[in-house]
Amino acid sequence: MQYVVQTGDTLYTIAQKFNTTVDVLTRLNNISDPNVIYVGQVLTIPEDGVPSPPPSVPTPPTVPSPPAASTCPELRIGSRGPAVRRLQELLQARGFEPGLLDGVFGIRTQTSVRSVQRQNNLPVTGIVDVATWRALGETCIDVTPPSQEYHCPVLRVGNTGPAVRFLQTLLRRRGIYRGEIDGIFGSRTQQAVREFQRRQGLMVTGVVNVATWEALGVKCISEPRPPVDSPVSTRVGRGIRHIFYTDKRVYSRGERIKMSLIKTNITDSEIDLRYRTSQIVEITAANSSGNIVWRYSTNQNFAQFTRIITIFPGGTQLINEYWDQRNDAGRQVLPGNYTLTITNLATNVSVSVQIQIR
């Protein structure tokens, strides 16, 4: 059966409702991050899942509904304003004790946030991110696409370019940088970096290293190296180098096949990759006769929203997907040689490798 995600749903609450588990829902719906689902997303529920009767709990106090979806700002100790008050109202309505509804993010509010995160199997940070807002029932518009990865260059006074603009934007969102978003790493940017490092308990250098990027919420990676003797293929298109490979060349029947695509910006300018849905790639498996036996998107539902991923010069994004050797009908494929083809839906570049199943 299928279920449409509603406001306030999490995978944990949906699993409880249908007598199943988060792991089962994650595998069945090919969800890469169990903390991120979207209102309106269609989920497949295992056939033996039967809705549980709702528990007998007191009706929580009425919480004023937000006028529309919001960007769900990141909040932490020291934050102030209407967004904090809204957070406190949501916490109080769900039986927590955030203290006075005064719009000031203090220790009691942080303790309540940690409890929400713990109950919803989220990272217990005490910092309110998009996943925490959604666990509290808010409909959020992501400021940045989910699971976005960036190359994280070391930045210091004198650097210029799109990576500096991105840094300035992140610092401004936290209320630390108030200068122009001009892509010039000058004294004002350095001062903001030092203040951010001081608040985060980092070494105060004014130089943006990996630790500083990650404290800003950026997932840093370097261009990985394909395993030795694995099949590798490379193509360049729209300024992006696409490297496609699998974790092995020869597989036993039924063995899970890991497929990886590395996208690296080889130009001197930032590149925006636009996707019409949450699907980033399409993958097919063709047998030795050239017939496609499996397609990645078959029986999958993708969130309908425009997604833009920005890759800076020298930046890398890594995508990992898996094939369990079953065809589109769910049956184990026969031993033999297969051609795997991955297509980046933003650049329309396709890359293929060959594997063997025995």
C-alpha atoms as one frame of an Amber mdcrd trajectory, in Angstrom:
protein
   0.000   0.000   0.000   1.004   3.653  -0.301   0.898   6.525   2.180   1.159
  10.274   1.528   3.370  12.088   4.038   1.439  14.612   6.133   2.572  17.659
   8.092   4.273  16.508  11.285   5.083  13.020  10.010   8.482  11.444  10.560
   9.599   7.997   9.449   9.508   7.008  13.109   5.841   7.992  13.578   4.835
   6.444  10.234   6.598   3.197  11.187   4.686   3.151  14.492   1.383   3.802
  12.726   1.807   0.846  10.363   3.500  -1.613  12.742   6.781  -1.614  10.850
  10.278  -0.148  11.351  12.242   2.850  10.105  14.819   0.482   8.537  12.111
  -1.300   6.520  10.639   1.986   5.248  14.113   3.324   4.419  15.028   0.265
   2.337  11.622  -0.084   0.681  11.576   3.560  -0.451  15.320   3.951  -1.188
  15.597   6.818   1.308  19.219   7.906   1.804  18.576  10.092   4.866  15.860
   8.736   7.235  15.647  12.154   8.904  14.456  13.883   5.709  11.003  13.232
   4.218   8.675  15.724   2.571   5.017  16.649   2.940   3.213  15.150  -0.068
   5.875  12.473  -0.623   4.348   9.074  -1.453   5.797   6.193   0.571   5.358
   2.482  -0.057   4.233   0.637   3.091   4.845  -3.131   3.465   1.698  -5.150
   2.787   1.628  -6.605   6.297   1.675  -3.120   7.832  -1.625  -2.438   9.582
  -2.348   0.914  11.192  -2.115   0.747  14.963  -4.994   2.194  16.978  -4.130
   5.717  18.096  -2.864   5.842  21.686  -5.092   7.379  24.321  -3.313  10.581
  25.159  -4.648  13.951  26.278  -5.339  16.377  23.443  -2.429  18.823  23.324
  -3.079  22.551  23.503  -3.936  24.198  20.213  -0.893  25.577  18.452  -1.392
  28.514  16.069  -0.874  27.311  12.515   1.840  29.074  10.546   0.504  31.093
   7.609   2.643  29.222   5.107   5.731  27.071   4.717   8.836  28.776   6.054
  12.573  28.444   5.722  12.711  27.046   9.270  15.752  29.011  10.489  18.511
  27.337  12.451  18.146  28.253  16.137  20.456  27.713  19.092  21.377  29.089
  22.513  21.296  32.883  22.289  18.824  33.092  19.372  15.945  35.527  19.828
  12.793  36.626  18.056   9.461  35.364  16.656  10.962  32.113  15.340  12.142
  31.203  18.852   8.716  31.993  20.282   7.107  29.779  17.618   9.530  27.017
  18.594   8.640  27.411  22.269   4.908  27.214  21.461   5.424  23.988  19.531
   7.479  22.491  22.339   4.942  23.435  24.992   2.057  22.033  22.926   3.814
  18.682  22.841   4.244  18.471  26.583   7.752  19.867  26.962   8.780  22.717
  29.263  10.758  25.293  27.279  10.245  27.968  29.933   8.591  31.333  29.286
   7.250  31.905  25.776   9.489  34.935  25.509  11.315  34.365  22.217  14.641
  33.840  23.988  16.473  30.546  23.348  17.781  29.614  26.806  18.815  26.459
  28.642  15.254  25.181  29.220  14.409  25.592  25.536  17.625  23.782  24.597
  16.798  20.905  26.982  13.359  20.528  25.387  14.872  20.558  21.901  17.272
  17.803  22.900  14.318  15.714  24.155  12.488  16.147  20.825  15.579  15.113
  18.899  16.099  12.082  21.137  12.485  10.937  20.740  12.652  11.259  16.946
  16.010   9.507  16.511  17.682  12.742  15.373  21.215  13.855  16.258  20.917
  15.250  19.805  22.613  18.619  19.316  20.219  21.068  20.999  20.368  23.049
  17.727  17.082  23.386  15.823  17.636  22.413  12.191  15.125  21.610   9.437
  14.725  17.988  10.599  13.902  19.163  14.141  11.345  21.696  12.859   9.693
  18.941  10.837   9.623  16.624  13.848   7.653  19.387  15.586   5.164  19.550
  12.711   6.429  22.520  10.719   6.317  22.545   6.915   9.761  23.707   5.908
  11.291  25.009   2.732  14.939  23.957   2.662  17.428  26.790   2.320  19.918
  24.346   0.833  19.208  21.027  -0.900  19.399  17.892   1.260  22.530  15.782
   1.255  24.514  18.434  -0.543  28.267  18.000  -0.477  30.927  20.604  -1.244
  34.635  20.705  -1.817  35.889  22.758   1.129  38.849  24.967   0.152  40.992
  26.641   2.812  40.101  30.342   2.739  41.937  33.315   4.230  42.404  37.052
   3.761  43.056  37.805   0.083  40.957  34.972  -1.374  38.145  35.859  -3.776
  35.444  34.040  -5.688  32.253  31.999  -5.264  33.495  29.984  -2.291  34.050
  33.232  -0.368  30.535  34.412  -1.310  29.155  31.135   0.022  31.115  31.573
   3.248  29.812  35.128   3.676  26.245  33.923   3.086  26.542  31.223   5.753
  28.008  33.691   8.248  25.268  36.228   7.508  22.555  33.617   8.121  23.984
  33.220  11.613  23.912  36.965  12.220  27.691  37.212  12.458  28.628  38.842
   9.139  26.905  42.081   8.129  29.047  43.176   5.213  28.430  42.807   1.489
  28.250  39.395  -0.160  30.999  40.384  -2.581  33.205  37.275  -2.675  36.191
  39.187  -1.250  37.814  37.807   1.892  38.748  41.053   3.617  39.086  42.201
   7.198  35.306  42.204   7.886  34.993  38.622   6.679  38.032  37.613   8.708
  36.576  39.272  11.819  33.303  37.357  11.311  35.174  34.072  10.867  37.128
  34.673  14.072  33.924  35.460  15.986  32.255  32.303  14.646  35.266  30.173
  15.586  35.248  31.688  19.078  31.555  30.862  19.564  32.070  27.292  18.330
  35.077  26.618  20.558  37.380  26.256  17.564  40.932  27.532  17.267  40.526
  31.254  16.515  42.694  31.756  13.434  40.478  33.678  10.996  41.351  30.974
   8.451  38.504  28.786   7.188  39.575  25.151   7.364  37.559  21.919   7.246
  36.601  22.197  10.949  35.168  25.678  10.368  33.269  24.628   7.225  31.741
  21.661   9.032  30.758  23.837  12.022  28.927  25.983   9.446  26.958  22.908
   8.417  28.842  22.029   5.237  29.720  18.394   4.577  33.288  18.361   3.302
  34.705  15.711   1.021  37.709  15.304  -1.228  37.518  13.641  -4.616  37.625
   9.916  -3.718  39.714   7.335  -5.532  37.981   4.337  -7.149  39.038   0.932
  -5.749  41.957  -0.762  -7.474  40.852  -3.085 -10.331  37.269  -1.818 -10.266
  35.724  -0.851 -13.640  35.977   2.925 -14.139  34.684   5.196 -16.896  35.002
   8.969 -17.313  33.177  11.584 -19.398  33.200  15.388 -19.339  30.146  17.511
 -20.027  29.044  21.058 -19.083  32.325  21.615 -17.287  31.762  18.633 -14.995
  34.027  15.564 -14.966  31.871  12.482 -14.364  33.673   9.402 -13.005  31.538
   6.260 -12.660  32.727   3.060 -10.997  31.594   0.050  -8.969  33.204  -1.384
  -5.858  34.205  -4.602  -7.698  34.321  -6.035 -11.192  33.002  -9.556 -10.473
  30.073 -10.335  -8.125  28.504 -13.469  -6.744  24.790 -13.976  -7.371  22.676
 -11.903  -5.006  25.591  -9.753  -3.840  24.786  -6.067  -3.499  26.488  -3.893
  -6.109  27.675  -0.462  -5.019  27.773   2.176  -7.774  29.479   5.555  -7.353
  29.444   8.731  -9.407  31.973  11.498  -8.755  31.069  14.921 -10.174  33.918
  17.444 -10.175  33.851  21.027 -11.455  36.930  21.390 -13.681  36.253  25.024
 -14.675  37.191  28.320 -13.041  33.577  29.265 -12.294  30.819  27.885 -10.077
  28.327  25.591 -11.824  24.648  25.285 -10.879  23.098  21.878 -11.542  19.291
  22.055 -11.674  17.106  19.002 -10.985  13.316  18.952 -11.460  12.731  16.440
  -8.623  14.684  14.837  -5.785  16.043  12.333  -8.326  19.609  13.243  -9.302
  20.603  10.277 -11.463  19.047   7.519 -13.534  20.784   4.131 -13.641  20.096
   1.133 -15.860  21.472  -2.401 -16.047  21.513  -4.085 -19.466  22.315  -7.743
 -20.158  24.734  -8.994 -22.817  21.953  -8.756 -25.436  21.540  -5.069 -24.716
  18.144  -5.442 -23.039  17.554  -3.268 -19.978  16.608  -5.542 -17.081  16.651
  -2.985 -14.276  16.013   0.734 -13.998  16.794   2.677 -10.814  13.646   4.821
 -10.960  11.208   1.920 -11.409   8.679   1.730  -8.568  10.195   4.772  -6.882
   8.494   8.024  -5.954  10.546  11.211  -5.971   9.719  14.454  -4.189   8.476
  17.058  -6.656  10.582  20.149  -6.097  13.250  22.006  -8.022  16.680  21.300
  -6.605  19.804  23.302  -7.426  23.239  22.030  -6.461  26.123  24.473  -6.747
  29.598  23.053  -7.301  32.493  25.440  -6.861  35.674  25.346  -8.964  37.484
  22.159  -7.968  34.411  21.089  -6.008  33.312  17.476  -5.818  30.015  15.734
  -5.147  29.878  11.976  -4.563  26.705   9.951  -5.177  26.420   6.311  -4.060
  23.570   4.020  -5.127  23.051   0.246  -4.903  21.605  -2.595  -7.009  20.562
  -5.877  -5.381  20.744  -7.787  -8.719  16.965  -7.963  -9.038  15.208  -7.004
 -12.242  12.244  -4.633 -12.485   9.921  -7.542 -11.671  11.808  -8.218  -8.432
  13.477 -11.442  -9.606  17.173 -12.323  -9.364  18.925 -11.729 -12.686  20.832
 -14.557 -14.384  24.634 -14.871 -14.257  26.434 -13.052 -17.045  27.918  -9.753
 -18.133  25.987  -6.554 -17.492  26.451  -2.949 -18.554  25.607  -0.374 -15.904
  24.867   3.127 -17.194  24.406   6.178 -14.993  23.018   9.490 -16.282  23.382
  12.791 -14.447  19.931  14.297 -14.991  21.224  17.880 -14.743  23.946  17.545
 -17.390  22.414  14.660 -19.398  25.843  13.010 -19.449  25.828   9.190 -19.372
  28.717   6.973 -18.297  28.854   3.154 -18.493  30.899   0.337 -16.958  30.712
  -3.439 -17.336  30.490  -5.983 -14.525  30.125  -9.735 -14.275  27.721 -11.755
 -12.128  28.598 -15.416 -11.616
